[in-house]
């Protein structure tokens, strides 16, 4: 699974509150690639919860 965050991210923190093992907020959400495989369900939930659909899961 590949996870990217688009520039449309508004750094609201929704993804981090759902899956802080993978997402952290700086100027925009940052992905901890090494934690994605162990948290795939939470990553998908975070992507669905993003208010601006900035999280792309492939």
C-alpha positions in Angstrom: 0.0 0.0 0.0 1.3 3.4 -0.9 0.1 6.5 0.9 0.7 10.1 -0.1 -0.6 13.4 1.1 -1.5 16.0 -1.5 -0.8 19.7 -1.2 -4.5 20.4 -0.6 -3.9 19.1 3.0 -5.1 21.7 5.6 -3.3 20.1 8.5 -6.6 19.6 10.5 -5.2 16.6 12.4 -8.1 14.2 11.6 -5.7 11.6 10.2 -3.3 11.9 13.1 -6.2 11.5 15.6 -7.3 8.3 13.8 -3.8 6.8 13.1 -0.9 8.6 14.9 1.4 5.7 14.1 1.3 6.7 10.4 0.3 10.3 10.3 1.9 13.4 12.0 1.1 17.0 11.3 3.8 19.5 10.4 3.0 22.1 7.7 0.8 19.3 6.3 0.3 15.7 7.2 3.4 13.6 7.0 3.4 9.8 6.4 5.6 7.4 8.4 6.0 4.9 5.5 7.5 2.2 7.8 4.2 2.0 9.8 1.8 1.8 6.9 1.8 -2.0 6.5 0.8 -2.6 10.1 -2.0 -0.1 10.1 -3.7 -0.5 6.7 -7.3 -0.4 8.1 -6.6 2.7 10.1 -4.9 4.4 7.1 -8.0 3.7 5.0 -10.2 5.1 7.7 -8.1 8.2 8.0 -8.2 8.7 4.2 -12.0 8.5 4.3 -12.2 10.9 7.2 -10.0 13.6 5.5 -12.2 16.6 5.0 -10.4 17.7 1.8 -9.6 14.2 0.4 -5.9 15.0 0.5 -4.8 11.4 1.5 -4.3 9.1 -1.5 -4.1 5.4 -0.9 -2.9 3.2 -3.7 
